[in-house]
Amino acid sequence: MGLIYAQYIDSPDSEVNVYDSSYDSEFNGDTEVQKIDLDGYFWVSAGAETAIYSKSGLSYGGGLVFAYNRGVSIGLKTTYFFDFDNRVDVLELGFLLRFFFRGIHDNVGPYIQFSGGQALFFRRDNVTIPAKWGIFYGGANLGWRLFLGEKFFMEPYIRIGYPFIIGSGLSTGIRF
């Protein structure tokens, strides 16, 4: 249920024709058939990232994302950054909203992701858990999802926002 086939006709004026799941051919002459799952799925990814969080230099860290995709992805994101100059570490706890450029029925290729939440700062010389203060963080990612088989994927991305300036990363994940 929810699985349809989209037929892409290889011609200058391409059309998309939708068939039900009884369509029995995955390749027919000069017509390519791609399966599209409309039921939605959960996905989890882990990654490494760098960002400019302080005026003194680069921060590096890693994080996890838990999300659900049904046309657009919504989820939770957490990342911990270590400051290269040992001055401040940052824990980001937030939400994400992701749109794929190729349409709401796609889950591969280029995407834009908006995220926001709480950024908690930990000074290295005066460590407090939880941090004494934190601020709202928000930003946008531009990335590309590449599938490595049917369920596994890799995503290189760059991001801009506040209170960090710019960042980049690479994550790998699995969809269920």
N, C-alpha and C positions, 0 to 999 in steps of 0.2 A: 504494500500500500504506500502510495506516495512516490513511487519510483516511476519516472517517465523517461522518454527518450526524446532528445531534440535532434532533428536532422538538419545538418548544415550543408547546403548545396554549394559546391565549389564553382561559383560563377561570379562575374562582376557585380551582379545585383543579387547578392546572397539573401536568402530568406531563411527563416527558422520555422520549421513545421514540427508540431508536437504530436507524438503518437502515444498510445497507451502501452502498458508493459507487455502486451501480446506481440509487439513488433519483434520479429525473430532474427533480424540480421544486424550485425554490428558494422558491416561494411558492405555497401552495395554500389558497385561501379564507381562513379566519381562523387559519391555521397558518403560523408562521414557521420556516424551516429555516436553521440556522446550521452552517457547515462547522467542524469541529474537527480540527486536525492533531495526531495522536498520535505522529508520528515524531520530534519534537523539532527544534530549530534552534539555531544560534548567533546571538547578538546583540552589538552593539557600540554603546556610547553615549559621548558627550562632554558635559561640562556645566560650569556655573559654580555656585559655592557660597559661602556665607558661614558662618562659625562663630565662636563665642567660645572662643578657645584660650588667651588670657591674661587676667589680671585687669585689664589696662589697656584692653582694647577688642576690637574686631572684627577678624577675619582674613577674607581673601577669596582665592579661588583657583579652580582648575579641575582637572578630572581625566578619566580614561578608565576604562571598564569593559569587560571581555571576559567573556562568559558563555555558558552552554549551558542551554537550557530543555527539559525533558521532564517536564512536570508541576510541577516546582519548578526554579528557576534556581540554578545554582552557577557561581561565577566568580572572577575576579581584579579588584581595584580599586586604582587609584592616584590620589592627589589631592595637589596641592601648594598650600599656603596661604601667603600673604604677610600679615604682621601689619600692621595699619593704623598702629600707632605705631612701626614700624621696629625692634622689639626682637627678635622671634623668628619664624622661618619654620618650617613643619612639612611634612614629606613623609610621607604615609600610604601604606603598602604592605600590602594585606590581601586577605582572601577574603570572599566574600559567599554568603549563602543566602537565597533569596527565595521567599515563598509568596503566591499571589494569593488573595484572600478568596472569590472566586466558585468555587473548586475547582481541582483539579490539572489539569484539561483546559482551563483558561482562561489567557489571556495578556494580558488587558486589564482595566482597572478598578483598584480599590484593591488594594494589596499591603502586606505587611510584609517588611522585609529586615533580616537580622542580618549584621553585618560585624565583622571583627576582624583584627588583624595588628600590625605594628610602626609606631610613630610616631617618626620621626627629627626632632630639633630642631636648627635652625641659628640660632645667635645672630648678629645683624647685625654686632656689633662684633668678633667673633672667629669668622669663617667657617671651618668645617672640613668637608671632604667626604671620606668620609661623616661624618655627625655623630658626635661623641665619645660620645654617649649617646642612647638612645632607650628608649621604654617601650611596653608593650602598649596598644593602643587597642581599644575595643569599643563597639558601639552598635547602635541599631535605627532604621530609617527607616520612616516611613509615607508612602506616595506613591500616585500615581494614574497609570497608563499610558493615554495617549490616542493612538490610531492616527491618522496623517495619511496616508491611503491604505492600501495593502496591506502595505508593508514598513517604512515610516518611522513613528516614534513620538516622543512628547514626554512627559516625566515631571516634574511638580512634586512636591517632597517636603520633609519636615521630618525632622530626626534629633536624637536625644539620645544621650549616651554619656559615655565617659571616654577621654582626659583633657579633651576639649572638653566644653562644657556643653550647648549647643544649636546647631543649624545649620539652614539651609534652602538649597534649590537648585533648579535647573531643568536637565534634561539632554535631549538629543535623540539619537536613534539609529536604527539600521537592523537588521533581522533578516535572516538568510540562510537 
